[in-house]
Amino acid sequence: MWQYLRYRVLALLVGILPESAAVHAGYSIGYLLSFVAREKFHIAKQRMQEVLGRDVPQKQVRKATRRMLGFWGRYWAEIFWIRSQRLEKMLARIQVEGIENLLSAQNTKKGIIVISAHIGNVEVAGAWYAARYGKKLLVVTENLENPRILKWSTKRRRAMNIEVLVAGTQNTPRQIREHLRKEGVVVLLNDRIFPSIKGISTSFFGQEIEMPRGPATLALTSNAPLLPVAVYFEKNGHRIVISPPLSIPQAPTREERITEGAQQVASALEKMIRRVPEQWLIAPTTVPFSNLRR
């Protein structure tokens, strides 16, 4: 209850600020939090060390971790600030790389499976796609423990023209397949695994962890292209980076193809994160890889 009320109050307070002030305040608060939230900073620092490499000096790792928490604060400030009537202003400052990869995927007429990670503000890509093509993305999200926060989060995303589907429900696979059959776009944030989802072992930043098998399985059953997409914060806006579609290699068995596909997804996520490690926002909220299942 109190957490939900805190979200509502923050949305009200941040929402009255000009966008630039809200973004600056969010980053600054997140950065300052790195000095007082010791447990969160410690977890994020361990994750950052694993991403940057064990040979990177501690001073550099600490600096990158503080920036990570700053961007984490900026993300929440943007989520609290956004309103449907403010989308046009935000979308006007988006830069896009790799639009030809999106067009190539659209030409298959099979729908598109977007794989991404919690980098920057992923919701911005959904708002941009809806504004440009007149179609809403379908984002598969975690079933939160607090139903009020889940409802609030869903409403926020719908304000950005994004449809939400909760993972692990009985009709999730069917709804995803139907959306793809209508040549829709399904977004799967693949850098964590939900408790209700069966995982598959992959190599990720030199560690063996479980990742969702869903993207590779869905690509094989639907023939829809797997399209890696990342959204990065920039000083005065956002940059959407669309990479070429992944191609799941041939293998003797279907299970081997799924395993190979899952590893391709993991490698694509690594590439996204390495581009700007400080903007990988899941890092302050989950345990290091050495303890990681999800």
Rosetta blueprint (number, residue, H / E / L):
1 M L
2 W H
3 Q H
4 Y H
5 L H
6 R H
7 Y H
8 R H
9 V H
10 L H
11 A H
12 L H
13 L H
14 V H
15 G H
16 I L
17 L L
18 P L
19 E H
20 S H
21 A H
22 A H
23 V H
24 H H
25 A H
26 G H
27 Y H
28 S H
29 I H
30 G H
31 Y H
32 L H
33 L H
34 S H
35 F H
36 V H
37 A L
38 R H
39 E H
40 K H
41 F H
42 H H
43 I H
44 A H
45 K H
46 Q H
47 R H
48 M H
49 Q H
50 E H
51 V H
52 L H
53 G L
54 R L
55 D L
56 V L
57 P L
58 Q H
59 K H
60 Q H
61 V H
62 R H
63 K H
64 A H
65 T H
66 R H
67 R H
68 M H
69 L H
70 G H
71 F H
72 W H
73 G H
74 R H
75 Y H
76 W H
77 A H
78 E H
79 I H
80 F H
81 W H
82 I L
83 R L
84 S H
85 Q H
86 R H
87 L H
88 E H
89 K H
90 M H
91 L H
92 A L
93 R L
94 I E
95 Q E
96 V E
97 E E
98 G L
99 I H
100 E H
101 N H
102 L H
103 L H
104 S H
105 A H
106 Q H
107 N L
108 T L
109 K L
110 K L
111 G L
112 I E
113 I E
114 V E
115 I E
116 S E
117 A L
118 H L
119 I E
120 G L
121 N L
122 V L
123 E H
124 V H
125 A H
126 G H
127 A H
128 W H
129 Y H
130 A H
131 A H
132 R H
133 Y H
134 G L
135 K L
136 K L
137 L E
138 L E
139 V E
140 V E
141 T E
142 E L
143 N L
144 L L
145 E L
146 N L
147 P H
148 R H
149 I H
150 L H
151 K H
152 W H
153 S H
154 T H
155 K H
156 R H
157 R H
158 R H
159 A H
160 M L
161 N L
162 I E
163 E E
164 V E
165 L E
166 V E
167 A L
168 G L
169 T L
170 Q L
171 N L
172 T H
173 P H
174 R H
175 Q H
176 I H
177 R H
178 E H
179 H H
180 L H
181 R H
182 K L
183 E L
184 G L
185 V E
186 V E
187 V E
188 L E
189 L E
190 N L
191 D L
192 R L
193 I L
194 F L
195 P L
196 S L
197 I L
198 K L
199 G E
200 I E
201 S E
202 T E
203 S E
204 F E
205 F L
206 G L
207 Q E
208 E E
209 I E
210 E E
211 M E
212 P E
213 R L
214 G H
215 P H
216 A H
217 T H
218 L H
219 A H
220 L H
221 T H
222 S H
223 N L
224 A L
225 P L
226 L E
227 L E
228 P E
229 V E
230 A E
231 V E
232 Y E
233 F E
234 E E
235 K L
236 N L
237 G E
238 H E
239 R E
240 I E
241 V E
242 I E
243 S L
244 P L
245 P L
246 L E
247 S L
248 I L
249 P L
250 Q L
251 A L
252 P L
253 T L
254 R H
255 E H
256 E H
257 R H
258 I H
259 T H
260 E H
261 G H
262 A H
263 Q H
264 Q H
265 V H
266 A H
267 S H
268 A H
269 L H
270 E H
271 K H
272 M H
273 I H
274 R H
275 R H
276 V L
277 P H
278 E H
279 Q H
280 W E
281 L L
282 I L
283 A H
284 P H
285 T H
286 T L
287 V L
288 P L
289 F H
290 S H
291 N H
292 L L
293 R L
294 R L
